[in-house]
Amino acid sequence: MRKWTYLVAALLMGGVSTSLTSCIDNDEPAGITDLRGAKAELLRAKAQVELAEAEYRKAQIAIENAKAAYLDEKVKQEQFETAIKEAKSQKDIAYWQQEAQKSLEKFNAEMYALQQATAQAELEYQRAMAAIELALATVKDDVVANELYILLTQKVFNYSYTKYTYDPITGQLQNTAQDGKYITGGLNQLATEISNLNSEIAGLQRQKALLEFQYDPESLKLAVSNTVTTKKAEVTATEETLAELKLVAETPLEEFENKYKEIDQKLDKITAQKDELEIKKANDEEYQAAKLKEQEASAELNATGQFSFDIPTAIQNPFYEMVQKIISESVASNANANLAAINNAAVANTNNEHSYPNGFNLEITLQNQIYVLDALIKAMEGEYIGNNITKKALTAEELKEKEADLAAEKIIFEDLQTKRTAAEKTWSEALAKYEDLYNKGKYASTSLNARAQMIETYNKFTSDYNSAEPADQPGILDNFIKEYKAYVEARTLLDGLKLDASIDIIADKTKLSAWVNAYNNNQATVLGIDDIDNNLSRVTGGAAKAFYDAAVALGYETTRRTIISYEEWENANGNLNSIGIITTTSTLVNEAFTKEQAYTENALLVANVADWNKLDEALTALMEVKETSMTAINAKAAEAQRDMAKVNEKYQAETAKLQAQVQGLTDIKTAMENVIKRDPNLQTGQNGSYETAIQNIKNQIAYIEGGSVTISGSTVTYNKGSLAELKEELKLYEELLAAIEAGTFEEEETTTIKTVQASIDSKTSQRDALNVLFEVANKRKAQLLEALTGESSSTPETPEEGGEETPAE
């Protein structure tokens, strides 16, 4: 059985139950027995992983949003700067400077919170990965389990990214491709690297904001001084890591395991110190006070309270309609659920008019109360006019204009109603005449209609005519023409059937042969169109044409056979097709009803404007009360965040040093681990060899102090080591601190800000490159877990992978 990693051992010590000896001894193959015993553990681990991944991704998204948060803060600070410049007294200047400082401290605290959330999410993710490793420890000789273990702990990820640097001499941002980079330690280490980069990005955003937006020179001096102390600690930790790396690089194979144990013990000791520091910080009275303040603010924010207000009786139905419109137009989605709850308290009468006989009473949070009030006030005050929600609260001048508009609307409305009424009369008369002729011809029946009967008459005529003696044929033809004439006359009245002179046998029976040819080629030319009611657009005259024209003039579909009332139109809610109104073009009926609706609503609004203004004033006053309470809660939360950030700064340098030490020792341990903990059953190639470990150690040395190293047959050169870069950053901040103390620091501050931004861009590029690899590897991990926890343990097909992932040679 393979040895467990440090994290797995820690997980066991933390009290995670396992089933390492739960397999029953039977005749099953060993691999099947192992899988059966591990499956329950893997299923639990899989569920834990899914939860941890969700939080891990949330933390990543939050870091990605840090740039947007910085830009928002920049806009706020520019507004504060404008306000300070325009202030007319020292009191006003001091006020706006204080507001700017508060905003900056809030942003600073948010970036700290992001770093903490990232660290916590990464810790939970690693715990979940450890649970998988623990479950895999019971599985032997299984290809899928083997691949998953290697993916989590040993896989090497190669990548490239773009590094950005700022040249203060030229004032230009430079970029260089960073090729041949790689990460050992599998998906676990890859996730850790991404989290570390995310945390560093948030920290750099915080540094940049402190440099760029700090108005108070003393506060700026303190912030830069803290950074200098932190950078010094990081330099010291990096130098210690470098020294340790050089010792490991010279360690022979026979002493390698003892050296690994020594590194492991040092890592345990430093980790314990880091944990003790966190405990010390957590027990700090200032931190506890800030935490209590934050909890109080959170409790107040999440508390629910009763929410109701009176709606004047005269406007209860239009208020209901306004609320429904706000919901349907989705102009205030954060208020929709509670607006719906308000309207659920309404009662409809037989005319579908709504009222609130018992009012309404909601139990909702303060924020949700503000959302509802904000939506209602905006609707009443006309901020949603673009969404067809009419302004309700009017000033005296607006009311005067509305009354003038109403008088003009009345003229248009009445004119359209007159036209509509006349068009309806024409349509009704045309419909009656059409239906009378249509019904006389029995055209609703397929077999009994006049056209079908005429076809039978013609067929009989043809039979009789062709079988008759020549002397009898003229009489048979005359009888047919007589019946045909009656049919044509009826169809002329119905749909305007008119015979062409060349086939008019009624006028000239010698045209029979031409008529028969026309009949055989196109019956419509001699009998008229079939299925008239469904082809009214094709008719050329008669009652059918008159009805069709009347329907088009009014705006009705020809299938509509009753007058459309205003109520029916209104209830259709714009779904005009459903009630038989043409929608492909503007129509008289729709225009008339639209104007009627607007006129009716505006007339009602003018009549009830006093009630609307009363409601608007009441809700505005209520909003002010709610916003005052919310401002107090937010101020308490912001103050708590600022206080916690100050405590964090107090421990920042020591925390940074310990974190750098932990990271350095972890990197060393990871490079050595595959040699020490390699399972002989695993086919890891050269990735677990002593030579590879030493090569990886030398690469870390080259990365820190600069130089070249050969990886996979290629030479990678670090022109400037990370230690040198860190010392340059320290020097940059020391020079800035000296300049601040001297009182002239604009040039140094600009250089530092641009350097920090270049570092943000570099780490973002590196993070993005690693994220691509993470997504591919994470997908493979999910496939392997699915195979292990499903019905079959067969190896899933290896997917196409984005980015190069190969073991270091």
C-alpha positions, 0 to 999 in steps of 0.5 A, spaced: 500 500 500 502 506 498 504 511 503 499 517 504 501 524 503 502 529 509 495 532 508 492 525 508 495 524 514 493 531 517 486 529 515 486 522 519 489 526 525 483 531 524 478 525 525 476 523 518 473 516 519 475 511 514 474 504 512 481 501 510 479 494 513 472 493 512 473 489 506 471 481 507 476 476 505 473 472 499 474 469 493 474 476 489 480 478 485 484 483 489 482 489 485 475 488 485 475 487 493 479 494 494 474 497 489 468 495 493 471 497 499 473 504 497 467 505 493 463 508 499 469 513 501 470 515 494 463 517 493 463 521 499 470 524 497 467 526 490 461 529 493 466 533 498 470 535 492 464 538 488 462 542 494 469 544 495 470 546 487 464 550 487 467 555 493 474 554 489 470 557 483 467 562 487 473 565 490 476 565 483 471 569 480 471 574 486 478 575 484 477 576 477 472 581 479 477 585 483 479 589 477 472 591 476 472 593 483 478 597 483 476 601 477 469 602 481 473 605 487 477 609 482 471 612 479 469 614 486 476 617 488 475 621 482 469 624 484 471 625 491 477 629 488 472 633 484 468 634 490 475 636 494 477 641 489 470 644 489 469 645 496 468 652 499 471 651 506 476 647 510 470 643 513 468 641 507 475 639 504 476 635 511 469 631 510 470 629 503 477 627 504 474 623 510 469 620 505 475 618 500 479 615 506 473 611 508 472 608 501 479 606 500 479 603 507 473 599 505 476 597 498 482 595 502 478 591 507 475 587 501 481 585 498 483 582 504 477 579 505 478 576 498 485 573 500 482 570 506 476 567 502 481 564 497 486 561 502 480 558 505 477 555 499 484 553 497 484 549 504 477 546 503 479 544 496 486 540 498 482 537 504 477 534 499 483 532 494 486 529 501 479 525 502 480 522 495 487 520 496 485 517 502 480 513 499 485 511 493 490 508 499 485 502 499 485 500 492 491 496 489 493 494 482 487 498 478 489 502 472 484 508 473 485 509 481 493 509 479 492 514 473 487 518 478 493 518 484 498 520 479 494 526 476 492 528 483 499 528 486 505 527 481 503 530 474 507 535 471 504 541 468 508 545 462 506 552 461 508 559 458 505 566 460 507 573 459 511 577 464 510 585 464 515 589 467 515 597 467 522 601 465 522 607 469 527 610 464 523 609 458 516 610 462 514 604 457 511 597 459 515 591 457 513 584 456 517 578 455 514 571 453 516 566 459 516 559 456 518 552 459 515 553 465 512 547 469 509 545 476 510 538 479 505 535 484 499 534 480 493 537 480 493 539 488 499 543 487 496 546 480 490 548 484 495 551 490 499 555 485 492 558 482 490 560 489 496 563 491 496 567 484 489 570 486 491 572 493 497 575 490 493 579 485 488 581 490 494 584 495 497 587 489 490 591 487 490 593 495 497 596 494 496 599 488 489 603 491 493 605 497 498 608 493 494 611 488 488 614 492 491 615 499 490 623 501 493 623 507 501 623 507 502 620 514 497 614 512 501 613 505 507 613 509 504 608 514 502 603 508 509 604 505 512 602 511 508 596 512 510 594 505 517 595 506 517 591 512 513 585 509 518 585 503 524 585 507 520 579 511 519 576 504 526 577 502 529 573 508 524 567 507 526 567 500 534 567 502 532 561 507 529 557 502 534 558 497 539 556 502 535 550 503 534 548 496 542 548 495 543 543 501 538 539 498 541 539 491 547 536 494 544 531 498 546 524 495 541 519 494 542 515 500 541 521 505 535 523 501 530 520 505 533 523 512 533 530 508 526 529 506 524 528 513 528 534 516 524 538 511 518 535 513 519 537 520 521 544 518 515 545 514 511 542 520 514 547 525 513 553 520 506 551 519 505 551 526 508 558 527 503 560 522 497 557 525 499 560 532 500 567 529 493 566 526 490 564 533 494 570 536 490 574 531 484 571 532 484 572 539 487 580 538 482 584 542 481 589 536 480 583 531 475 580 536 471 587 537 471 588 529 468 581 528 463 582 533 461 589 530 461 585 523 456 579 526 452 585 529 451 588 522 450 582 519 445 580 524 441 586 522 442 586 515 439 579 515 433 580 520 426 581 517 421 586 519 414 587 518 413 591 511 406 595 509 403 601 507 396 604 505 394 605 498 389 610 497 382 606 495 381 610 488 388 608 485 388 601 488 386 598 481 391 602 477 396 601 483 395 593 482 396 594 474 402 598 475 405 593 480 404 587 475 407 591 469 413 592 473 414 585 474 412 583 467 417 588 464 423 586 469 425 593 471 426 591 478 428 583 478 430 584 485 423 586 488 419 582 483 418 576 488 415 581 494 412 585 489 408 579 487 407 578 494 403 585 495 399 583 489 397 576 491 394 580 497 389 583 492 382 581 491 379 582 484 371 583 482 367 581 477 370 586 472 377 584 474 378 590 478 383 589 484 383 592 490 386 591 497 380 590 502 385 587 508 391 591 505 398 587 505 403 585 510 410 582 508 415 579 513 422 581 509 429 584 510 431 591 510 434 591 503 428 587 500 424 593 503 428 598 500 428 594 493 420 594 493 420 602 495 425 603 490 421 600 484 415 603 486 417 610 487 421 609 480 415 607 477 411 613 480 416 618 478 417 616 471 423 612 471 420 606 467 417 610 462 421 607 457 418 600 459 411 603 458 410 604 465 406 611 465 409 616 470 403 617 476 406 622 481 406 629 477 408 636 479 403 642 478 406 644 472 406 637 469 399 636 471 397 642 467 401 639 461 397 632 462 391 636 462 392 639 456 395 633 453 388 629 455 384 634 451 388 633 445 388 626 446 380 626 447 380 629 440 384 624 437 381 618 441 374 620 439 375 621 431 378 614 432 372 611 435 368 614 430 372 611 424 372 604 428 364 604 429 363 606 422 368 601 420 365 596 424 358 597 421 361 596 414 364 590 416 358 587 420 353 589 414 359 585 409 359 579 413 352 578 414 351 579 406 357 574 405 354 569 410 347 569 407 350 568 400 355 563 403 350 559 406 345 559 401 350 555 396 351 551 402 359 552 402 360 549 409 359 542 406 364 539 402 359 535 398 353 539 398 356 546 396 353 549 390 360 548 386 360 541 388 353 540 385 355 544 379 361 539 378 356 533 378 351 536 374 357 537 369 359 530 369 352 528 368 351 533 362 357 530 359 355 523 360 348 524 357 350 529 351 355 524 349 350 518 349 344 522 346 342 522 339 345 528 335 338 531 334 337 530 342 344 534 344 342 541 343 336 540 348 341 537 353 346 543 352 340 548 353 338 545 360 345 544 362 347 552 360 340 554 364 343 551 370 350 553 369 347 560 368 344 560 375 350 558 378 354 563 375 349 568 377 350 566 384 357 566 384 358 573 381 354 575 387 358 571 392 365 572 389 365 576 383 365 570 378 366 573 371 366 568 365 371 570 359 368 572 353 372 566 349 369 561 354 362 564 355 357 559 353 351 562 356 352 568 351 354 563 346 353 556 346 358 555 340 364 556 345 362 549 349 369 546 346 373 552 349 369 552 355 370 544 356 378 546 355 378 551 360 374 546 365 379 541 364 385 546 365 383 550 371 376 549 374 376 556 377 376 559 371 369 557 369 367 555 376 370 560 381 375 558 386 374 552 391 374 553 399 372 560 399 372 562 406 379 560 407 381 564 400 378 570 401 384 574 399 384 571 392 376 573 391 375 579 386 368 581 387 362 580 390 360 579 397 366 576 399 371 581 396 366 586 400 367 582 407 375 581 405 376 589 404 372 591 410 376 586 415 382 589 412 380 596 413 378 594 420 384 590 422 380 583 423 383 577 420 377 574 416 376 568 421 374 573 426 366 573 425 364 577 431 365 585 433 371 585 438 370 589 444 375 593 448 375 589 454 376 583 450 382 587 446 385 589 453 384 582 456 389 579 450 395 583 453 398 584 447 396 577 444 392 580 438 393 574 434 389 570 439 383 575 438 383 575 431 387 582 430 392 583 424 399 583 427 403 584 420 401 591 419 398 597 423 390 597 424 384 601 425 382 597 431 388 596 435 390 604 434 383 606 436 383 601 442 390 603 444 388 610 444 382 609 448 386 605 453 391 611 453 386 616 454 382 612 459 388 611 463 391 618 463 384 621 464 384 616 471 391 619 472 389 626 472 382 625 476 387 621 481 393 625 481 392 627 488 392 620 491 398 618 487 402 624 489 400 622 496 402 615 496 409 617 492 410 622 498 409 617 503 413 612 500 419 617 499 419 618 506 418 611 508 424 610 503 428 615 507 427 612 514 429 605 511 435 608 507 438 611 514 437 604 517 441 601 512 446 606 512 448 605 519 448 598 518 453 599 512 457 604 516 458 599 522 460 593 517 465 598 513 468 600 520 468 592 522 472 591 515 477 597 516 478 595 523 479 587 521 484 590 515 488 594 520 489 588 525 491 584 519 496 589 517 499 589 524 501 582 523 502 582 515 510 582 515 510 576 520 504 572 516 508 574 509 514 571 512 511 565 514 507 564 508 513 565 504 517 560 508 511 555 508 511 556 500 518 555 499 519 548 504 512 546 500 516 546 493 522 543 496 518 537 499 513 536 493 520 536 489 522 530 493 516 527 495 515 523 489 522 519 490 520 518 497 513 516 497 513 512 490 509 506 490 513 500 487 506 498 484 505 505 480 508 506 473 510 513 474 516 513 469 522 518 470 517 523 474 519 519 481 526 518 480 532 521 484 535 525 478 528 528 476 527 531 483 534 534 483 533 537 477 527 540 479 530 543 485 536 546 481 530 549 477 527 552 483 534 555 485 535 558 478 528 561 478 530 564 485 537 566 483 537 567 476 541 562 471 540 556 466 537 549 467 536 544 462 529 541 462 526 535 458 532 537 453 531 544 453 535 550 456 531 555 460 534 561 462 532 566 468 535 572 466 533 575 473 531 571 479 525 572 483 530 574 489 533 579 485 526 582 483 524 581 490 530 586 492 528 591 487 521 591 489 524 592 496 528 598 494 523 601 490 518 601 496 524 604 500 526 609 495 518 611 495 518 611 503 524 616 503 521 620 498 515 621 502 519 622 508 522 628 504 516 631 502 517 630 494 514 623 492 510 624 486 515 621 481 517 615 486 510 614 487 508 613 479 514 608 478 511 604 484 504 604 481 506 602 474 511 597 477 505 594 481 500 594 475 506 590 471 506 585 476 498 584 477 498 583 469 504 578 469 501 574 475 494 575 471 497 572 465 500 566 469 494 565 473 490 565 466 495 560 463 494 555 469 487 556 469 487 553 462 491 547 465 486 546 471 480 546 467 483 540 462 486 536 468 479 537 473 475 534 467 480 528 467 479 528 474 472 528 474 472 522 469 476 518 473 472 519 479 466 517 475 469 511 472 471 509 479 464 510 483 460 508 477 458 501 475 464 500 471 472 501 473 474 501 466 479 506 464 475 512 460 478 515 454 483 520 455 480 526 452 484 531 448 488 536 452 489 543 452 496 546 453 502 541 454 502 536 460 508 532 460 513 529 466 519 532 467 525 528 464 
